[in-house]
Amino acid sequence: MLDHMGFPAVDFEKSKTFYDKALAPLGVSMVMAVSAEESGSDAFAGYGSDGKPDFWVASGRPAGEITHFHVAFVASDRATVDAFYAAAMAAGGRDNGGPGLRPHYHPNYYAAFVFDPDGNNIEAVCHKPE
């Protein structure tokens, strides 16, 4: 079981702004920040809910060193998936599959996909029937 995950960002401030806006409809916000001085290496922004950071973005990675990642965030309902997609696109995300059913995963798999500023594939998914 996954406790938390994270990945590096080319432009840390741009990525934080993107995630602040894109994750808000999911009830996810930055709950912890760790400075480069505190960590002894990079700065980190920890996102989550209920005070626990489950998703981390790190600073200090040149573009040539970035490997793209995929992360899926749980959405409580389909309207929240739609709101995530709209917020992510307004925050500068790039479309990678608008809100809709993906029955090839299972009949109730309703998701939306966007690329973040670094090209990572970010998804919001609801597994519930309408």
C-alpha positions in Angstrom: 0.0 0.0 0.0 1.3 3.4 -0.9 1.9 5.9 2.0 3.0 8.8 -0.1 4.6 9.6 -3.4 6.5 12.4 -5.0 8.4 13.6 -8.0 10.8 16.4 -9.0 9.8 19.6 -10.8 11.8 21.7 -13.2 10.1 24.9 -12.1 9.2 24.4 -8.4 7.1 27.6 -8.0 5.2 27.0 -11.3 4.4 23.4 -10.2 3.3 24.5 -6.7 0.9 27.1 -8.3 -0.4 24.4 -10.7 -1.1 21.9 -7.9 -2.5 24.5 -5.6 -5.2 25.2 -8.2 -5.6 21.8 -9.8 -6.0 19.8 -6.6 -8.3 22.2 -4.8 -11.5 20.6 -6.2 -10.4 17.3 -4.8 -10.0 18.7 -1.3 -6.2 18.4 -1.5 -4.0 21.3 -0.5 -0.4 21.9 0.5 -0.2 20.8 4.1 3.6 20.9 4.6 6.6 22.7 3.2 10.2 21.7 3.8 12.9 24.2 2.8 16.1 23.2 1.1 17.9 24.3 4.3 15.8 22.0 6.4 16.2 19.0 4.1 19.8 19.6 3.3 19.1 19.2 -0.5 15.9 20.2 -2.3 12.8 22.1 -1.2 9.6 20.1 -0.9 5.8 20.8 -1.0 3.6 18.2 0.6 0.0 17.9 -0.5 -2.8 16.1 1.2 -5.9 16.3 3.3 -6.6 16.1 7.0 -3.1 17.4 7.6 -1.2 14.4 6.2 1.0 15.0 3.1 0.5 12.0 0.7 1.9 13.7 -2.5 5.2 15.6 -2.7 6.7 17.9 -5.3 10.5 18.5 -5.1 12.6 21.4 -6.4 15.9 21.4 -8.1 15.8 19.1 -11.1 17.1 20.2 -14.4 14.8 19.3 -17.4 17.2 16.7 -18.7 17.0 14.7 -15.5 13.2 14.5 -15.3 11.4 11.2 -15.7 7.7 11.5 -16.2 5.3 10.0 -13.7 1.7 9.2 -13.4 -0.4 9.8 -10.3 -4.1 9.3 -9.8 -6.1 11.2 -7.2 -9.4 9.8 -5.7 -12.4 12.0 -6.5 -15.5 11.6 -4.4 -17.9 11.9 -7.4 -17.9 12.5 -11.1 -18.6 16.2 -10.6 -15.4 16.5 -8.7 -13.5 14.8 -11.6 -15.0 17.5 -13.9 -14.0 20.3 -11.5 -10.4 18.9 -11.2 -10.1 18.9 -15.0 -11.4 22.4 -15.3 -9.2 23.7 -12.6 -6.1 21.9 -13.9 -6.6 23.2 -17.4 -7.2 26.8 -16.1 -4.0 26.4 -14.1 -2.0 25.7 -17.2 -2.3 22.0 -17.6 -2.5 20.3 -21.0 -5.2 17.9 -21.9 -4.5 14.2 -21.8 -8.1 13.0 -21.8 -11.1 14.9 -20.7 -13.6 13.7 -18.1 -15.4 10.6 -19.1 -16.0 6.9 -18.6 -13.1 4.5 -19.3 -15.0 1.2 -19.4 -11.9 -0.6 -20.6 -10.7 -0.3 -16.9 -14.2 -1.1 -15.4 -17.7 0.1 -16.1 -17.7 2.9 -13.5 -14.2 4.2 -14.1 -14.8 7.9 -14.6 -11.6 9.9 -14.9 -9.8 12.9 -16.4 -6.2 13.2 -17.3 -3.9 16.3 -17.7 -0.2 16.9 -18.1 1.3 19.1 -15.4 3.9 21.8 -16.2 6.6 19.1 -16.3 4.7 16.6 -18.5 3.6 14.3 -15.7 0.3 12.5 -16.3 -2.1 13.6 -13.5 -5.4 11.9 -13.1 -8.6 12.3 -11.0 -10.8 9.2 -10.8 -14.1 8.2 -9.4 -15.0 4.5 -9.2 -18.6 5.0 -8.1 -21.6 4.6 -10.3 -23.1 8.0 -11.2 
